[in-house]
Structure formats: structure tokens, C-alpha cells
Amino acid sequence: MNHDYNTQRKRMALPEYGRNIQKMVDFIKTIKDRDERTRAARSIIEIMGNLNPNLRDSGDVKHKLWDHLAIIADFDLDIDSPYPPPAKEVLREKPRPVGYKKGEVKYLHYGRIIEMMIEEACNMKDGEGKDYLVMLIANQMKKASATWNRGQVNDDVILNDLKELSGNRLVLAEGLKLLDVKELLGPKKKKQQPKQNKQHKKKYQSKRQ
């Protein structure tokens, strides 16, 4: 008696469709007639669509399904597909490494992202767009500082830090003010009482009545 162990099975390209779909695709590869092979592929596409309903929310469902069929078949399925198969080389290409700016962060509580945003703002032309971005950056700095210090933050300190980090290139536009800490952090969540305590209170009140 032969046993079909998981360790002995062929590795599935897209496990979300299951082992049976993989077996179906492997089987239709053995069909000699191209038209019959294509008809079988269309039937598999319908089954794949039913097994993966989340694809219905995507833009071109059928296109994605035919792409997935090509991937499951390891790009070795000669059929009349309504869409060109995806490039095998592109799918197997390693993602490019993300370039991170090296060096120490001057103020840890602001973080690297704030420094990058400040540099971006410095390179913008003067105008409303730049003024708006500077205000967003300053408010984000204030929020980060308030979270770090767990208390009130002096706006002058934030604006001075903005000047320092930008090399005196950024200032808050005249007439603009930073948001209040409460607005930045939002209201504090109230602790909900356990249901058990509420039920106990009701029982206690009923007993007194």
C-alpha cells in the first residue's frame, strides 16, 4: 500500500488553491489535444474562482486567475489563454533592497522619518504646499515629543528644533499655530468596567429593594 506523505508531495506554487487544483493542473498537461486542454483549463479557472472569492473584489479577476494558473503550471501549459502569461523571470526576481539613510538620528523621539520629511520640505519651492507640509511636520514633531515626554510640550522648543534640524531653512508660516496636545493625541480611552461588576451591582440593588 502506497502512502501519500506531505514530505513526498510536489511543492505547490500557490498553496491557497489546495492540492487538488495542483493535481488537476498537472493532469491537463498530459492531455494531448490542445483544444481539449484549453477547455479543461477554463473549467479549472471556474473552480479556482470559487475557491478564492476574495479575488472578486480585485479589478480584473479573470486576468489574475489565468496568471495564477500559469504559475501553478510552472509556466509549462500550452493553451489558448485570453491573456498573455506573466513573465517567469519577473516573478522569480529578488526584490530590490530598500535604501535606508545611514547615520545617527539627532533626536531619537522624532525619528528618521521626520528628518527625511524635513529634507523633502527644504527642497520644495516656497508656497502654500510647502507651508502646509511644514505645519504637518511641526505637528508630528509635537505629537512625538508629547508621547515621549508624557506631558505638555512647549511650542517654542518644537519650532526651534525644526529650525535646527532644517539648518534654519524651515519656519512655521505667519499666522499658523500648532495644534493642542489633546487634539494631537486624541481623547483618553475610558476603562470599561467588567460586566461581572455591573451584574453584581444590579443584584445588590434588587436585594435592597
LORODO-655670 format. One record per residue (C-alpha): residue in one letter; x, y, z. Coordinates in steps of 0.001 Angstrom, whole numbers, plus 500000, padded with zeros to 6 digits. Example, Ala and Ser with C-alpha at 12.3 -4.5 7.8 and 13.67 -1.06 7.14 Angstrom:
2
a512300495500507800;s513670498940507140;
END
This chain:
209
m500000500000500000;n501390503375498921;h501158506285501316;d500970509915500080;y503071511743502637;n503279515555502658;t507095515374502548;q506932513313499330;r504462515584497533;k505336518132494880;r505751521644496272;m502737523830495443;a503384527196493821;l500175528704495252;p499119526651498309;e495963528729498835;y494265526839495980;g494947523466497572;r496476520175496494;n493547519123494277;i493908522133491992;q497624521377491664;k496782517788490679;m494207518968488122;v496711521313486509;d499355518581486437;f496807516274484816;i495693518596481995;k499343518911480981;t499091515272479864;i496099515948477548;k497444515749474001;d494730517703472202;r495290521463472589;d491593522422472313;e490609519862474931;r493462521078477142;t492178524646476844;r488609523606477720;a489905521772480785;a491901524854481776;r488756527026481578;s486958524600483897;i489830524821486381;i489660528626486203;e485987528490487270;i486845526220490202;m489752528484491230;g487403531481491219;n485004529690493562;l487834528659495882;n489245532200496079;p486234534554496418;n488411537385497766;l489647537957494217;r486165539156493266;d486940542497494878;s490005542995492676;g489953544844489364;d490490542148486730;v489571538854488358;k489833536664485275;h493255538025484402;k494573537250487887;l493132533726487767;w494785532953484423;d498059534333485798;h497700532066488825;l497006529088486566;a500239529754484683;i502145529961487961;i500630526707489277;a501571525030485977;d505115526337486353;f504643528212483044;d504505524904481194;l500925524773479898;d500307525129476152;i496749526500475905;d494788529304474262;s494746531752477174;p492785535014476827;y495729536789478473;p499483536563477954;p501143534674480829;p503229536678483313;a506974536697482816;k508565533879484782;e511769535847485278;v509940538803486847;l508128536627489382;r511319534908490452;e513356538088490567;k514542539009494040;p513109542293495329;r515488545204495214;p516966546161498580;v515370549218500134;g517850552010500576;y517947553371504106;k519649556571505065;k522612555793507274;g523896557786510186;e522706558671513650;v519351560299514335;k519874563596516145;y516658563441518186;l515502559895518809;h511967560882519782;y511447562497516354;g512918559609514423;r514423559188510968;i511149559773509097;i510816563319510455;e514350564140509318;m513572562814505845;m510347564854505697;i512237567976506752;e514802567409503991;e511986566979501472;a510318570204502615;c513603572076502342;n513818571110498669;m510317572390497882;k509566575762496336;d508066578370498626;g504286578432498616;e501146577090500255;g502145573473499632;k505436573921501436;d503804575883504293;y501242573100504749;l503921570390504809;v505995572349507354;m502928572657509597;l502283568902509335;i505910568165510201;a505864570511513201;n502620568990514497;q504045565493514071;m507145566581515995;k504948567935518764;k502950564706518895;a506124562616519044;s507571564847521764;a504361564704523818;t504286560904523549;w507950560714524541;n507689563126527473;r504158562139528544;g503181565705529214;q502795569192527842;v505214570374525196;n506461573901524611;d505743575043521059;d508854577244521030;v511003574186521694;i509396572355518758;l509881575294516395;n513496575738517499;d514137572027516883;l512552572415513438;k514908575283512655;e517917573322513891;l517094570133512006;s516470572088508798;g519568574215509102;n517466577348509643;r515679576737506332;l512191575965507698;v509926578123509829;l506220577991510510;a504386580403508209;e502999583546509772;g499521583113511206;l499811579332511610;k499774577695515032;l500489574188516226;l497617572033517390;d496958571421521063;v498395568238522544;k494877566936523251;e493989567290519584;l497169565519518507;l496944562599520928;g493167562315520933;p490889561653523903;k491962559156526504;k490119555867526345;k487910555247529330;k488388551963531080;q485283549836530784;q484010548224533923;p483883544444533860;k480414543075533093;q480590540971536196;n480714544068538406;k477678545592536659;q475679542389537135;h476712542240540786;k475584545855541236;k472164545060539742;k471739542057542041;y472752544150545044;q470215546859544123;s467425544325543645;k468131542805547032;r467888546223548727;q464555546891547046;
END
